[in-house]
Amino acid sequence: MENCIFCKIAAGIIPSSKVYEDEKILAFRDINPQAPVHVLVIPKKHIASVDKITAENSSLIAYIFENIPNVAKIAGITNGYRVISNCGPDACQTVPHLHFHILGGAPLAEKMA
């Protein structure tokens, strides 16, 4: 997507603080961290949100989840983490490109709201 900030980050047009990258996914530090360690994991292929996961692209999502433990370890998380994906405006999805937040580095609040 031409105007998608995460597509531009994945393409290297906009710099990021990379944690992990391969041919399918990119993980980078969030610019507005909500925990001591806050990493975003995105597919390099544009998928707008969880609502747009299909039989045709679900193997890419599985690949992301297969790699999340390694990304968390590389980012320095050693005692557990939370994985979140916001979907739509009521959930505060601010970038219309599927992404997963990995939060950790300290005990997290039990309640989400």
FENRAJO-V86340 format. One record per pair of residues at least 12 apart in sequence whose ideal C-beta (glycine too) atoms are under 7 Angstrom apart, sorted by the first residue. I is the first residue (numbers start at 0). J is the second residue. Records with the same first field share a line. If there is no record, write none. Layout:
# FENRAJO-V86340
I->J ; J
This chain:
# FENRAJO-V86340
0->45
3->45 ; 95 ; 96
4->94
5->41 ; 94 ; 96 ; 98
6->45 ; 96
8->25 ; 27
9->25 ; 41 ; 43
15->27
16->28
18->38 ; 70 ; 73 ; 74
19->69 ; 70 ; 73
23->42 ; 43 ; 59 ; 62
24->40 ; 41 ; 42 ; 43 ; 62 ; 63 ; 66
25->41 ; 43
26->38 ; 39 ; 40 ; 70
27->39
33->102
34->102 ; 103 ; 104 ; 105 ; 107
35->104 ; 105
36->74 ; 75 ; 76 ; 103 ; 104
37->100 ; 102
38->70 ; 74 ; 101
39->98 ; 100
40->63 ; 67 ; 70 ; 98 ; 99 ; 101
41->96 ; 97 ; 98
42->59 ; 63 ; 97
44->59
45->96
46->97
47->95 ; 96 ; 97
48->86 ; 87 ; 92 ; 95 ; 97
49->84 ; 86 ; 97
50->86
63->99
67->82 ; 99 ; 101
70->101
71->101 ; 103
74->101
75->104
76->103 ; 104
79->103
80->101 ; 102 ; 103
81->102 ; 103 ; 107
82->99 ; 100 ; 101
83->100 ; 102
84->97 ; 98 ; 99
